[in-house]
Amino acid sequence: MALPTLYTAYEVAGKLRVNRRSVYQWLSSGHLGGFKAGQSWRVTEDDLIMFMKRRSLPAVGQEFDAEKQEFDGEKKGHPGR
């Protein structure tokens, strides 16, 4: 059984191209899954991917097809808007 890939809040902020403060707010509010390891937050790759899907953000390595309005063949809508 392989260990899950874990990211720090700093790494998540870099991947999403947002301020680290936004990541901490999402973690504290429960919008982004994560756990505390001592005084630091850790986010699993699965939690990050689920967060990105809920926010209609392309996963790392996915490309957006503007003509088809989808990411790598997966139709993306805007639920809740």
C-alpha positions in Angstrom: 0.0 0.0 0.0 1.5 3.3 -1.1 1.4 6.4 1.0 -0.6 9.3 -0.3 1.1 12.3 -1.8 0.9 15.2 0.7 1.2 18.9 -0.1 1.8 21.9 2.2 -0.4 25.0 2.1 2.5 26.7 0.3 2.7 24.0 -2.4 -1.1 24.1 -2.8 -1.0 27.9 -3.2 1.6 27.5 -5.9 -0.3 24.8 -7.8 -3.5 26.8 -7.7 -1.7 30.2 -8.3 -3.4 31.8 -5.3 -2.3 33.5 -2.1 -1.4 31.1 0.7 -3.9 32.9 2.9 -6.7 31.7 0.6 -5.5 28.1 1.1 -5.6 28.5 4.9 -9.1 30.0 4.7 -10.3 27.1 2.6 -8.7 24.6 5.0 -10.2 26.3 8.1 -13.7 26.5 6.6 -13.6 22.9 5.3 -13.9 23.9 1.6 -10.5 22.2 1.0 -9.9 18.9 2.8 -6.7 18.6 4.9 -5.3 17.8 8.3 -3.0 19.3 10.8 0.5 17.7 11.2 1.7 19.5 14.3 1.1 23.2 13.5 1.2 22.8 9.7 -1.6 21.8 7.4 -1.2 19.0 4.9 -3.5 18.3 1.9 -3.6 14.9 0.1 -3.5 14.8 -3.7 -7.0 13.3 -3.7 -8.4 16.2 -1.6 -6.7 18.7 -3.9 -8.2 17.1 -7.0 -11.7 16.9 -5.5 -11.4 20.6 -4.5 -10.3 21.5 -8.1 -13.2 19.5 -9.6 -15.8 21.2 -7.4 -14.3 24.6 -8.4 -14.2 23.6 -12.1 -10.4 24.0 -12.2 -8.3 21.8 -14.4 -6.3 19.2 -12.5 -2.6 19.3 -12.8 -1.6 18.1 -16.3 -5.1 18.6 -17.8 -5.6 21.0 -20.7 -8.7 23.0 -21.5 -10.2 22.7 -25.0 -11.9 26.1 -25.5 -13.9 24.9 -28.5 -15.5 22.0 -26.7 -15.6 23.8 -23.3 -14.1 20.7 -21.5 -11.0 19.5 -19.8 -9.3 16.5 -21.5 -12.6 15.0 -22.7 -14.6 15.5 -19.5 -17.5 17.9 -19.8 -17.4 20.7 -17.2 -20.5 22.6 -16.1 -21.0 25.3 -13.6 -23.2 23.8 -10.9 -24.6 26.2 -8.4 -24.3 29.3 -10.6 
